[in-house]
Amino acid sequence: MCQAVRPDPSRAPKSALTIGGSYVVGGLIPLIPYAFGLPIGEALRISVIVTLLALAVFGAVKARFTGVNVMGSALQTTLVGGLAAGAAFLIARAVADLGVG
């Protein structure tokens, strides 16, 4: 059985900044097309494409660090992230249709 390695407490600030920065960058990627003043439908299509490409790149980079298959990791990250984004979009649309938001 493999034992977990205890993290080095002195790395906590660096880890926190890395994770926080990643959330900011990851959250901004889908919003970039809207910043160019495009029609909403067109911005949405571009946002979906850019987001899926970013997820694939993140999955491939993750694979390089973890030593797993690059294509498999890119595909898995794209699929899981894409499904999560799609679910969030549908939930937001349903809530808006209820007049709650």
Rosetta constraint file for C-alpha pairs under 8 A:
AtomPair CA 7 CA 11 HARMONIC 7.78 0.50
AtomPair CA 8 CA 12 HARMONIC 7.37 0.50
AtomPair CA 11 CA 15 HARMONIC 6.05 0.50
AtomPair CA 12 CA 16 HARMONIC 5.99 0.50
AtomPair CA 13 CA 17 HARMONIC 6.21 0.50
AtomPair CA 14 CA 18 HARMONIC 6.11 0.50
AtomPair CA 15 CA 19 HARMONIC 6.10 0.50
AtomPair CA 16 CA 20 HARMONIC 5.93 0.50
AtomPair CA 17 CA 21 HARMONIC 5.79 0.50
AtomPair CA 18 CA 22 HARMONIC 6.06 0.50
AtomPair CA 19 CA 23 HARMONIC 6.30 0.50
AtomPair CA 20 CA 24 HARMONIC 6.39 0.50
AtomPair CA 21 CA 25 HARMONIC 6.18 0.50
AtomPair CA 22 CA 26 HARMONIC 5.79 0.50
AtomPair CA 23 CA 27 HARMONIC 5.84 0.50
AtomPair CA 24 CA 28 HARMONIC 6.17 0.50
AtomPair CA 25 CA 29 HARMONIC 6.36 0.50
AtomPair CA 26 CA 30 HARMONIC 7.79 0.50
AtomPair CA 27 CA 31 HARMONIC 7.42 0.50
AtomPair CA 28 CA 32 HARMONIC 6.36 0.50
AtomPair CA 29 CA 47 HARMONIC 7.78 0.50
AtomPair CA 29 CA 50 HARMONIC 7.30 0.50
AtomPair CA 29 CA 51 HARMONIC 6.44 0.50
AtomPair CA 29 CA 54 HARMONIC 7.76 0.50
AtomPair CA 30 CA 47 HARMONIC 4.97 0.50
AtomPair CA 30 CA 48 HARMONIC 7.08 0.50
AtomPair CA 30 CA 50 HARMONIC 6.85 0.50
AtomPair CA 30 CA 51 HARMONIC 5.56 0.50
AtomPair CA 31 CA 35 HARMONIC 6.90 0.50
AtomPair CA 31 CA 47 HARMONIC 6.82 0.50
AtomPair CA 32 CA 36 HARMONIC 7.44 0.50
AtomPair CA 32 CA 47 HARMONIC 7.29 0.50
AtomPair CA 33 CA 37 HARMONIC 7.81 0.50
AtomPair CA 33 CA 38 HARMONIC 7.21 0.50
AtomPair CA 33 CA 43 HARMONIC 5.17 0.50
AtomPair CA 33 CA 44 HARMONIC 7.59 0.50
AtomPair CA 33 CA 46 HARMONIC 6.37 0.50
AtomPair CA 33 CA 47 HARMONIC 5.82 0.50
AtomPair CA 34 CA 38 HARMONIC 6.27 0.50
AtomPair CA 34 CA 40 HARMONIC 7.39 0.50
AtomPair CA 34 CA 43 HARMONIC 5.52 0.50
AtomPair CA 34 CA 44 HARMONIC 7.84 0.50
AtomPair CA 34 CA 47 HARMONIC 7.96 0.50
AtomPair CA 38 CA 42 HARMONIC 6.42 0.50
AtomPair CA 38 CA 43 HARMONIC 5.62 0.50
AtomPair CA 39 CA 43 HARMONIC 6.07 0.50
AtomPair CA 40 CA 44 HARMONIC 6.00 0.50
AtomPair CA 41 CA 45 HARMONIC 6.37 0.50
AtomPair CA 42 CA 46 HARMONIC 6.26 0.50
AtomPair CA 43 CA 47 HARMONIC 5.88 0.50
AtomPair CA 44 CA 48 HARMONIC 6.18 0.50
AtomPair CA 45 CA 49 HARMONIC 6.41 0.50
AtomPair CA 46 CA 50 HARMONIC 6.01 0.50
AtomPair CA 47 CA 51 HARMONIC 5.89 0.50
AtomPair CA 48 CA 52 HARMONIC 6.12 0.50
AtomPair CA 49 CA 53 HARMONIC 6.19 0.50
AtomPair CA 50 CA 54 HARMONIC 6.08 0.50
AtomPair CA 51 CA 55 HARMONIC 6.12 0.50
AtomPair CA 52 CA 56 HARMONIC 6.26 0.50
AtomPair CA 52 CA 78 HARMONIC 5.90 0.50
AtomPair CA 52 CA 81 HARMONIC 7.91 0.50
AtomPair CA 52 CA 82 HARMONIC 6.56 0.50
AtomPair CA 53 CA 57 HARMONIC 6.27 0.50
AtomPair CA 53 CA 78 HARMONIC 7.78 0.50
AtomPair CA 54 CA 58 HARMONIC 6.07 0.50
AtomPair CA 55 CA 59 HARMONIC 6.06 0.50
AtomPair CA 55 CA 74 HARMONIC 7.15 0.50
AtomPair CA 55 CA 77 HARMONIC 5.96 0.50
AtomPair CA 55 CA 78 HARMONIC 4.93 0.50
AtomPair CA 55 CA 81 HARMONIC 6.74 0.50
AtomPair CA 55 CA 82 HARMONIC 8.00 0.50
AtomPair CA 56 CA 60 HARMONIC 6.19 0.50
AtomPair CA 56 CA 74 HARMONIC 4.44 0.50
AtomPair CA 56 CA 75 HARMONIC 6.38 0.50
AtomPair CA 56 CA 77 HARMONIC 6.34 0.50
AtomPair CA 56 CA 78 HARMONIC 5.18 0.50
AtomPair CA 57 CA 61 HARMONIC 6.13 0.50
AtomPair CA 57 CA 74 HARMONIC 6.54 0.50
AtomPair CA 58 CA 62 HARMONIC 6.02 0.50
AtomPair CA 58 CA 74 HARMONIC 7.04 0.50
AtomPair CA 58 CA 77 HARMONIC 7.48 0.50
AtomPair CA 59 CA 63 HARMONIC 6.22 0.50
AtomPair CA 59 CA 70 HARMONIC 7.37 0.50
AtomPair CA 59 CA 73 HARMONIC 5.07 0.50
AtomPair CA 59 CA 74 HARMONIC 3.95 0.50
AtomPair CA 59 CA 75 HARMONIC 7.25 0.50
AtomPair CA 59 CA 76 HARMONIC 7.31 0.50
AtomPair CA 59 CA 77 HARMONIC 5.12 0.50
AtomPair CA 59 CA 78 HARMONIC 7.18 0.50
AtomPair CA 60 CA 64 HARMONIC 6.47 0.50
AtomPair CA 60 CA 70 HARMONIC 4.93 0.50
AtomPair CA 60 CA 71 HARMONIC 6.65 0.50
AtomPair CA 60 CA 73 HARMONIC 5.93 0.50
AtomPair CA 60 CA 74 HARMONIC 4.73 0.50
AtomPair CA 61 CA 65 HARMONIC 6.61 0.50
AtomPair CA 61 CA 70 HARMONIC 7.72 0.50
AtomPair CA 62 CA 66 HARMONIC 6.18 0.50
AtomPair CA 62 CA 73 HARMONIC 7.37 0.50
AtomPair CA 63 CA 67 HARMONIC 5.51 0.50
AtomPair CA 63 CA 68 HARMONIC 5.00 0.50
AtomPair CA 63 CA 69 HARMONIC 6.20 0.50
AtomPair CA 63 CA 70 HARMONIC 5.08 0.50
AtomPair CA 63 CA 73 HARMONIC 5.83 0.50
AtomPair CA 63 CA 74 HARMONIC 7.69 0.50
AtomPair CA 64 CA 68 HARMONIC 7.04 0.50
AtomPair CA 64 CA 70 HARMONIC 6.75 0.50
AtomPair CA 68 CA 72 HARMONIC 7.91 0.50
AtomPair CA 68 CA 73 HARMONIC 7.03 0.50
AtomPair CA 69 CA 73 HARMONIC 6.07 0.50
AtomPair CA 70 CA 74 HARMONIC 6.07 0.50
AtomPair CA 71 CA 75 HARMONIC 6.04 0.50
AtomPair CA 72 CA 76 HARMONIC 6.01 0.50
AtomPair CA 73 CA 77 HARMONIC 6.01 0.50
AtomPair CA 74 CA 78 HARMONIC 6.05 0.50
AtomPair CA 75 CA 79 HARMONIC 6.01 0.50
AtomPair CA 76 CA 80 HARMONIC 6.03 0.50
AtomPair CA 77 CA 81 HARMONIC 5.75 0.50
AtomPair CA 78 CA 82 HARMONIC 5.63 0.50
AtomPair CA 79 CA 83 HARMONIC 6.04 0.50
AtomPair CA 80 CA 84 HARMONIC 6.17 0.50
AtomPair CA 81 CA 85 HARMONIC 6.07 0.50
AtomPair CA 82 CA 86 HARMONIC 6.01 0.50
AtomPair CA 83 CA 87 HARMONIC 6.06 0.50
AtomPair CA 84 CA 88 HARMONIC 6.17 0.50
AtomPair CA 85 CA 89 HARMONIC 6.14 0.50
AtomPair CA 86 CA 90 HARMONIC 6.21 0.50
AtomPair CA 87 CA 91 HARMONIC 6.10 0.50
AtomPair CA 88 CA 92 HARMONIC 6.10 0.50
AtomPair CA 89 CA 93 HARMONIC 6.14 0.50
AtomPair CA 90 CA 94 HARMONIC 6.10 0.50
AtomPair CA 91 CA 95 HARMONIC 6.16 0.50
AtomPair CA 92 CA 96 HARMONIC 6.09 0.50
AtomPair CA 93 CA 97 HARMONIC 6.10 0.50
AtomPair CA 94 CA 98 HARMONIC 6.38 0.50
AtomPair CA 95 CA 99 HARMONIC 6.68 0.50
AtomPair CA 95 CA 100 HARMONIC 5.81 0.50
AtomPair CA 95 CA 101 HARMONIC 6.33 0.50
AtomPair CA 96 CA 100 HARMONIC 5.85 0.50
AtomPair CA 96 CA 101 HARMONIC 5.14 0.50
